[in-house]
Amino acid sequence: MTEIGGPTVPQQRKLVTAIPGPGSLERLDRKKAYVADGVGTTLPVFVVAAGGGVLVDVDGNSLIDLGSGIAVTTVGNAAPRVVARATEQLAAFTHTCFMVTPYDGYVDVAAKLAELTPGDHAKKSALFNSGAEAVENAVKIARVATGRDAVAVFDHAYHGRTNLTMAMTAKNMPYKNGFGPFAGEVYRAPMSYPLRDGLSGAEAAARAIDVLEKQVGAANLACVVIEPIQGEGGFVVPAPGFLPAIADWCRANGVLFVSDEIQAGFCRTGAWFAVDEESVVPDLITTAKGIAGGLPLAAVTGRAEVMDAVHAGGLGGTYGGNPVACAAALGAIEEMETGDLAGRARDIGALMRARLDALKDAHPVIAEVRGRGAMMAIELTTPGTLEPDAARTARVAAYCHSQGVVVLTCGTWGNVFRFLPPLSISDELLEEAFDVVAEAFSATA
């Protein structure tokens, strides 16, 4: 499937220079001169065109994209409906600030979120710019709605780079180191991590609940915030039953259950939202990344009475729900609905799992294949142990990059590959990409 929106991008991997090529290297010098060193890059190639499953750099190299800008370009980099709606909105007006003079696009996005998110209760939304903003505002809403202060998060969690969301994030480097002190009243519980704890969902939930009851107290908790499939923490998929048990405990104790679907939401896992897998209905759900086809937009959606607990003027932001981003979101959602991209994600997941299972059989360094839909991962450990092998992970990633395949790593120990191809990618490109991944494991053995 080739996208249209600007030039059509040929759907092929093509290397005409080393990666990075001379044009990218020249621009890297300029980046070094003008961009803060704290802004890093995974693969230092400068992109001039993108679409389908391909990124084209300044040197004419065409790379297969297995990262989607960290799950942002779920519908592709130039999906036709996203381009058309955003272009139409650009021609009308770029901004007014919804808090000054409202416009239909914001309300239209909120209406779609009410329709698509789990549960048949009345729902309302507030729109923001980034996932971190959405999470921070979900906590604000939960605190006002419950009259409580404490927030529970989980081991290996990633929730953002603002002060509060850094406190909620587990990993120190590179996200927290040197940036404290952090916001208070954030408490961490053990996550269900089947590869490493061997617990059932019920057992892992009982362990987490015990920690929360003893160290925090349910009566002090405003909310539990959890990624139903963890992102940066390593694509950790909790054991079946874990999420429902945590949600049930929250409901029984007046604690709001917040599902952080920023990376997993919008068809990525083969369902509209990852909690749909176990029919969990959150009180609040945070979304961003894949919501708007690459434009900055985020949302908190939740029970109407919870969302309405905040006083007028307590939620907002100058750019929140920008009209062009809202138009793009409506286009992206239309792409997902008309193209059955949840179904496409399941097909992609089946293809990836087959290739990754075969890799695991061939390479004992792969301890586990996990994930759902187009959100798959492999964890690398020293064979026969659970000792993370970050060095091998880095070597495999470097090989893939040199051969024109964009792969991303993650995990608390840096030993997990996460595969997040755009849902507009073809099976042929996916097969070729995993041929390269297989070569990388053989070449680095």
Secondary structure per residue as TSV (DSSP state, phi and psi in degrees):
chain	resnum	aa	ss	phi	psi
A	1	M	-	360.0	124.5
A	2	T	-	-110.8	131.4
A	3	E	-	-81.1	158.7
A	4	I	-	-124.4	134.9
A	5	G	S	157.7	88.2
A	6	G	S	85.3	-164.7
A	7	P	S	-63.3	144.1
A	8	T	-	-69.5	132.8
A	9	V	-	-98.4	117.6
A	10	P	-	-57.2	134.3
A	11	Q	-	-90.4	77.6
A	12	Q	S	-152.7	151.9
A	13	R	-	-88.6	129.5
A	14	K	B	-146.5	124.8
A	15	L	-	-112.6	120.5
A	16	V	S	-112.3	-14.9
A	17	T	S	-138.3	174.6
A	18	A	-	-64.9	160.0
A	19	I	S	-108.1	117.8
A	20	P	S	-78.3	153.8
A	21	G	-	-86.9	179.1
A	22	P	H	-60.8	-36.8
A	23	G	H	-65.3	-42.3
A	24	S	H	-67.7	-39.8
A	25	L	H	-62.0	-39.9
A	26	E	H	-61.7	-42.6
A	27	R	H	-71.1	-28.3
A	28	L	H	-64.2	-36.0
A	29	D	H	-61.5	-40.9
A	30	R	H	-67.6	-40.9
A	31	K	H	-57.7	-43.9
A	32	K	H	-60.1	-35.4
A	33	A	H	-74.3	-31.6
A	34	Y	H	-120.2	-17.3
A	35	V	S	-107.8	135.3
A	36	A	-	-55.8	138.0
A	37	D	T	-60.9	-24.3
A	38	G	T	-66.6	-15.1
A	39	V	S	-91.0	98.2
A	40	G	-	-89.4	172.4
A	41	T	-	-136.6	144.3
A	42	T	S	-77.0	-46.5
A	43	L	S	-130.9	110.0
A	44	P	-	-80.8	61.1
A	45	V	-	-117.1	140.5
A	46	F	-	-94.3	121.0
A	47	V	E	-90.0	137.8
A	48	V	E	-117.0	-15.6
A	49	A	E	-156.6	153.2
A	50	A	E	-159.8	151.2
A	51	G	E	172.0	158.9
A	52	G	T	62.3	-114.9
A	53	G	T	-122.3	25.7
A	54	V	E	-129.6	141.1
A	55	L	E	-114.8	134.3
A	56	V	E	-112.5	128.5
A	57	D	E	-99.5	176.6
A	58	V	T	-64.2	-19.8
A	59	D	T	-92.7	2.7
A	60	G	S	88.1	5.7
A	61	N	-	-75.4	139.1
A	62	S	E	-111.4	119.1
A	63	L	E	-109.9	143.0
A	64	I	E	-82.1	131.4
A	65	D	E	-99.2	109.9
A	66	L	S	-108.8	22.2
A	67	G	S	-123.5	-26.2
A	68	S	H	51.6	37.2
A	69	G	H	59.0	37.9
A	70	I	H	60.7	56.9
A	71	A	H	71.0	19.8
A	72	V	T	-87.3	-47.4
A	73	T	-	-90.6	55.2
A	74	T	T	-57.8	-40.9
A	75	V	T	-88.1	3.7
A	76	G	-	106.5	170.2
A	77	N	S	-83.1	-14.9
A	78	A	S	-151.5	50.1
A	79	A	-	-59.9	134.4
A	80	P	H	-53.6	-45.4
A	81	R	H	-70.4	-31.9
A	82	V	H	-65.7	-48.1
A	83	V	H	-62.0	-45.1
A	84	A	H	-64.0	-47.2
A	85	R	H	-68.4	-41.3
A	86	A	H	-66.2	-39.2
A	87	T	H	-63.7	-43.2
A	88	E	H	-62.4	-41.5
A	89	Q	H	-69.1	-38.6
A	90	L	H	-57.4	-39.0
A	91	A	H	-71.7	-23.9
A	92	A	H	-85.1	-58.8
A	93	F	-	-169.2	149.3
A	94	T	S	-91.2	-24.3
A	95	H	-	-171.4	148.2
A	96	T	-	-136.1	-19.5
A	97	C	-	79.3	110.4
A	98	F	T	-59.5	-28.1
A	99	M	T	-75.1	-13.7
A	100	V	T	-98.2	-58.9
A	101	T	S	-136.9	114.2
A	102	P	-	-72.5	168.9
A	103	Y	-	-149.3	161.7
A	104	D	H	-63.6	-36.3
A	105	G	H	-55.9	-42.8
A	106	Y	H	-60.3	-47.5
A	107	V	H	-67.4	-36.8
A	108	D	H	-62.4	-42.2
A	109	V	H	-64.2	-44.3
A	110	A	H	-60.1	-39.2
A	111	A	H	-65.5	-41.0
A	112	K	H	-66.0	-38.5
A	113	L	H	-64.5	-39.3
A	114	A	H	-62.1	-35.6
A	115	E	H	-73.5	-40.2
A	116	L	H	-91.2	-30.0
A	117	T	S	-73.2	157.6
A	118	P	S	-61.6	146.7
A	119	G	-	98.2	148.4
A	120	D	S	-105.8	14.9
A	121	H	S	-78.8	166.4
A	122	A	-	-66.2	133.4
A	123	K	E	-131.2	150.4
A	124	K	E	-134.8	162.5
A	125	S	E	-134.0	156.8
A	126	A	E	-128.7	138.0
A	127	L	E	-105.9	145.0
A	128	F	E	-138.7	-163.9
A	129	N	S	-106.9	-28.7
A	130	S	S	-143.1	164.5
A	131	G	H	-61.0	-40.9
A	132	A	H	-61.1	-41.7
A	133	E	H	-60.7	-41.8
A	134	A	H	-62.7	-45.9
A	135	V	H	-62.9	-45.2
A	136	E	H	-60.9	-40.3
A	137	N	H	-72.7	-31.5
A	138	A	H	-61.4	-40.2
A	139	V	H	-66.0	-43.7
A	140	K	H	-56.3	-47.2
A	141	I	H	-62.0	-45.3
A	142	A	H	-62.1	-39.8
A	143	R	H	-65.1	-42.4
A	144	V	H	-68.1	-43.7
A	145	A	H	-65.3	-33.7
A	146	T	H	-99.9	-19.0
A	147	G	S	71.5	18.7
A	148	R	-	-117.5	163.9
A	149	D	-	-109.0	-34.7
A	150	A	E	-73.3	147.9
A	151	V	E	-129.3	131.5
A	152	A	E	-107.1	133.8
A	153	V	E	-131.3	-173.4
A	154	F	E	-129.5	157.9
A	155	D	T	-53.0	143.0
A	156	H	T	72.6	6.0
A	157	A	-	-70.3	149.8
A	158	Y	-	-130.6	126.5
A	159	H	-	-130.0	-6.0
A	160	G	-	142.4	-174.1
A	161	R	S	-119.9	5.5
A	162	T	S	-75.7	171.7
A	163	N	H	-60.9	-47.3
A	164	L	H	-65.9	-43.8
A	165	T	H	-73.9	-23.5
A	166	M	H	-65.4	-40.0
A	167	A	H	-61.5	-33.9
A	168	M	H	-79.2	-21.7
A	169	T	-	-80.4	141.5
A	170	A	-	-85.1	-39.1
A	171	K	-	-79.0	129.0
A	172	N	-	-73.1	-60.2
A	173	M	T	-97.2	131.4
A	174	P	T	-97.0	9.2
A	175	Y	T	-84.9	-29.3
A	176	K	T	-120.9	-22.0
A	177	N	T	-57.2	118.3
A	178	G	T	85.3	-2.5
A	179	F	-	-99.0	-0.8
A	180	G	-	-74.9	178.2
A	181	P	-	-76.2	154.7
A	182	F	-	-103.4	166.6
A	183	A	-	-58.6	146.8
A	184	G	S	-92.4	-177.7
A	185	E	S	60.5	35.0
A	186	V	E	-115.5	126.2
A	187	Y	E	-124.8	145.6
A	188	R	E	-114.8	133.3
A	189	A	E	-113.4	158.2
A	190	P	-	-71.7	135.5
A	191	M	-	-86.4	150.7
A	192	S	-	-71.6	118.8
A	193	Y	-	-136.3	81.4
A	194	P	H	-52.4	-38.9
A	195	L	H	-59.2	-36.2
A	196	R	H	-104.6	-23.0
A	197	D	H	-108.9	-18.6
A	198	G	-	65.5	15.3
A	199	L	-	-94.5	150.4
A	200	S	-	-71.0	167.6
A	201	G	H	-59.3	-42.4
A	202	A	H	-64.7	-42.0
A	203	E	H	-65.5	-43.6
A	204	A	H	-66.1	-37.6
A	205	A	H	-66.4	-42.3
A	206	A	H	-60.9	-39.5
A	207	R	H	-62.8	-46.8
A	208	A	H	-64.3	-43.6
A	209	I	H	-63.9	-38.5
A	210	D	H	-60.8	-42.5
A	211	V	H	-62.1	-45.7
A	212	L	H	-66.1	-41.4
A	213	E	H	-67.9	-36.4
A	214	K	H	-83.3	-36.2
A	215	Q	H	-96.2	-21.4
A	216	V	T	-122.0	-51.1
A	217	G	-	93.9	122.4
A	218	A	G	-56.2	-35.6
A	219	A	G	-67.5	-14.2
A	220	N	G	-99.4	-7.8
A	221	L	E	-88.4	125.4
A	222	A	E	-79.0	-42.0
A	223	C	E	-159.7	157.3
A	224	V	E	-110.2	125.4
A	225	V	E	-113.1	124.3
A	226	I	E	-144.7	141.6
A	227	E	-	-84.9	120.7
A	228	P	S	-63.2	-30.1
A	229	I	S	-129.1	120.3
A	230	Q	-	-68.0	147.9
A	231	G	S	-95.7	-93.9
A	232	E	T	-55.9	-28.9
A	233	G	T	-67.3	-9.7
A	234	G	T	127.2	20.5
A	235	F	-	53.3	42.0
A	236	V	-	-72.9	123.0
A	237	V	-	-102.5	113.6
A	238	P	-	-63.7	153.6
A	239	A	-	-61.8	147.1
A	240	P	T	-53.8	136.4
A	241	G	T	96.8	-18.7
A	242	F	H	-65.0	-53.1
A	243	L	H	-62.2	-46.9
A	244	P	H	-59.3	-37.4
A	245	A	H	-68.0	-40.5
A	246	I	H	-65.3	-43.3
A	247	A	H	-62.8	-41.1
A	248	D	H	-63.7	-42.8
A	249	W	H	-62.4	-42.3
A	250	C	H	-58.0	-48.1
A	251	R	H	-62.6	-38.9
A	252	A	H	-70.2	-18.8
A	253	N	T	-118.1	13.3
A	254	G	T	67.9	23.6
A	255	V	-	-99.0	133.6
A	256	L	E	-79.0	133.9
A	257	F	E	-95.7	115.6
A	258	V	E	-110.6	118.3
A	259	S	E	-95.7	114.2
A	260	D	E	-85.8	98.2
A	261	E	-	-103.9	26.3
A	262	I	T	-63.4	-40.0
A	263	Q	T	-94.8	-31.2
A	264	A	T	-91.2	-15.7
A	265	G	T	-80.4	174.1
A	266	F	T	61.5	60.6
A	267	C	T	76.1	-4.7
A	268	R	T	-57.1	-40.8
A	269	T	T	-94.2	6.3
A	270	G	S	95.5	1.8
A	271	A	S	-135.6	166.7
A	272	W	S	-59.0	-41.3
A	273	F	S	-139.0	148.2
A	274	A	G	-64.2	-31.2
A	275	V	G	-68.4	-15.9
A	276	D	G	-60.7	-26.9
A	277	E	G	-55.3	-37.8
A	278	E	G	-115.9	19.8
A	279	S	T	55.8	35.1
A	280	V	-	-82.7	131.6
A	281	V	-	-109.9	106.1
A	282	P	-	-75.3	158.4
A	283	D	S	-75.3	-38.6
A	284	L	E	-134.5	146.4
A	285	I	E	-134.6	132.4
A	286	T	E	-106.1	136.7
A	287	T	E	-134.9	155.7
A	288	A	-	-170.1	-139.0
A	289	K	G	38.8	-99.0
A	290	G	G	-69.0	-1.8
A	291	I	G	-65.7	-30.5
A	292	A	G	-132.2	26.4
A	293	G	T	61.6	24.3
A	294	G	T	113.0	-12.1
A	295	L	S	-89.3	151.5
A	296	P	-	-74.9	113.1
A	297	L	-	-155.4	145.0
A	298	A	E	-148.3	164.0
A	299	A	E	-149.6	150.0
A	300	V	E	-113.7	123.4
A	301	T	E	-122.4	136.6
A	302	G	E	-165.6	-177.7
A	303	R	E	-53.9	132.8
A	304	A	H	-55.9	-41.8
A	305	E	H	-69.0	-29.3
A	306	V	H	-73.4	-47.7
A	307	M	H	-61.2	-34.7
A	308	D	T	-82.0	0.3
A	309	A	T	-69.2	-24.8
A	310	V	S	-80.1	138.8
A	311	H	-	-64.9	154.3
A	312	A	T	-58.1	131.6
A	313	G	T	90.5	-8.0
A	314	G	S	-77.5	-18.1
A	315	L	S	-121.5	148.0
A	316	G	-	146.3	-161.5
A	317	G	-	158.5	146.9
A	318	T	T	-53.5	-46.1
A	319	Y	T	-97.1	-4.5
A	320	G	T	-57.7	125.4
A	321	G	T	70.1	37.2
A	322	N	-	-50.6	138.3
A	323	P	H	-61.8	-33.5
A	324	V	H	-70.0	-41.6
A	325	A	H	-64.8	-38.1
A	326	C	H	-63.8	-41.6
A	327	A	H	-61.4	-43.0
A	328	A	H	-62.3	-39.5
A	329	A	H	-63.2	-42.3
A	330	L	H	-63.3	-36.8
A	331	G	H	-67.6	-41.6
A	332	A	H	-64.3	-43.4
A	333	I	H	-63.7	-39.1
A	334	E	H	-62.4	-41.0
A	335	E	H	-59.1	-43.3
A	336	M	H	-65.2	-41.3
A	337	E	H	-71.7	-51.0
A	338	T	H	-71.8	-30.1
A	339	G	T	-94.0	5.0
A	340	D	T	43.2	58.7
A	341	L	H	-72.2	-19.8
A	342	A	H	-64.1	-42.9
A	343	G	H	-64.1	-39.6
A	344	R	H	-63.2	-38.6
A	345	A	H	-62.2	-38.5
A	346	R	H	-65.6	-39.5
A	347	D	H	-64.4	-43.8
A	348	I	H	-60.9	-41.8
A	349	G	H	-62.2	-39.4
A	350	A	H	-64.6	-41.8
A	351	L	H	-64.6	-46.7
A	352	M	H	-64.6	-42.5
A	353	R	H	-63.0	-39.3
A	354	A	H	-61.9	-44.2
A	355	R	H	-67.5	-40.6
A	356	L	H	-72.6	-36.0
A	357	D	H	-62.1	-40.0
A	358	A	H	-65.1	-39.5
A	359	L	H	-62.4	-43.2
A	360	K	H	-60.7	-40.6
A	361	D	H	-62.7	-32.5
A	362	A	H	-88.5	-21.5
A	363	H	-	-132.4	102.9
A	364	P	T	-61.4	-13.6
A	365	V	T	-66.0	-20.2
A	366	I	E	-85.5	109.4
A	367	A	E	-83.0	-29.4
A	368	E	E	-158.4	142.9
A	369	V	E	-106.5	129.1
A	370	R	E	-149.4	166.9
A	371	G	E	124.6	180.0
A	372	R	E	-142.3	144.9
A	373	G	T	57.7	-138.6
A	374	A	T	-89.6	36.3
A	375	M	E	-135.9	78.9
A	376	M	E	-117.2	156.3
A	377	A	E	-149.7	159.4
A	378	I	E	-130.6	139.5
A	379	E	E	-108.0	131.7
A	380	L	E	-103.9	129.5
A	381	T	B	-138.0	162.5
A	382	T	S	-59.1	125.8
A	383	P	T	-50.3	133.8
A	384	G	T	82.9	0.6
A	385	T	S	-134.5	178.0
A	386	L	-	-106.6	18.0
A	387	E	-	-72.6	118.4
A	388	P	B	-61.1	140.7
A	389	D	-	-114.1	77.4
A	390	A	H	-70.1	-31.3
A	391	A	H	-65.2	-44.6
A	392	R	H	-66.4	-38.3
A	393	T	H	-57.2	-46.0
A	394	A	H	-64.6	-38.6
A	395	R	H	-67.0	-42.1
A	396	V	H	-63.7	-43.6
A	397	A	H	-61.5	-43.4
A	398	A	H	-61.7	-40.2
A	399	Y	H	-63.2	-46.4
A	400	C	H	-58.9	-44.4
A	401	H	H	-61.5	-41.1
A	402	S	H	-65.7	-23.4
A	403	Q	T	-101.5	12.3
A	404	G	T	83.8	29.4
A	405	V	E	-124.0	121.1
A	406	V	E	-84.2	112.2
A	407	V	-	-121.6	154.2
A	408	L	E	-120.7	144.3
A	409	T	E	-110.3	164.0
A	410	C	E	-164.2	-167.3
A	411	G	S	103.0	149.4
A	412	T	T	-54.7	-35.3
A	413	W	T	-104.2	6.7
A	414	G	S	68.3	28.1
A	415	N	-	-119.0	22.9
A	416	V	E	-123.5	133.0
A	417	F	E	-92.4	131.4
A	418	R	E	-114.1	133.3
A	419	F	E	-113.3	116.7
A	420	L	-	-132.5	60.4
A	421	P	-	-66.3	149.9
A	422	P	-	-62.0	148.3
A	423	L	T	-74.7	-3.4
A	424	S	T	-91.0	1.5
A	425	I	-	-75.3	151.1
A	426	S	-	-88.4	157.6
A	427	D	H	-60.1	-37.5
A	428	E	H	-61.9	-44.0
A	429	L	H	-65.9	-39.6
A	430	L	H	-61.4	-45.5
A	431	E	H	-60.7	-43.7
A	432	E	H	-64.0	-41.1
A	433	A	H	-60.5	-42.5
A	434	F	H	-77.9	-19.0
A	435	D	H	-61.6	-43.2
A	436	V	H	-66.4	-42.1
A	437	V	H	-59.2	-42.0
A	438	A	H	-63.5	-42.1
A	439	E	H	-59.9	-38.9
A	440	A	H	-62.8	-40.3
A	441	F	H	-67.5	-39.3
A	442	S	H	-67.4	-41.3
A	443	A	H	-70.2	-22.2
A	444	T	T	-107.0	9.3
A	445	A	-	-63.7	360.0
